[in-house]
Amino acid sequence: MTSDFSQVMLERATTTLAMAALIPPAQRVLVDASPVELFKAKKNAIERSGLERAGRKDAAAVISYFAWLERTLLAGTSALASDWPLIDL
């Protein structure tokens, strides 16, 4: 059962015109960012540490790849991705 005061929050960036058209104008509440997204964006110390660790690991993988690519191209051998050895970081 809906009340006379029910409202629907719509994000400006992601709501389509078709979605908005299904909701009466008096019930629409337009927002720039969803409160749920803002809440999820806040990270605790453990999550930040994990993001930093993942960033360092990704950076090491990219550097390893470019070092291998440079050696491979300078040696004149194949640079196909299937030729790249798997490395456990």
Summary of the structure (lengths in Angstrom):
residues: 89
radius of gyration: 24.6
end to end distance: 55.6
largest distance: 74.1
contacts: 149
relative contact order: 0.09
helix: 55%
strand: 9%
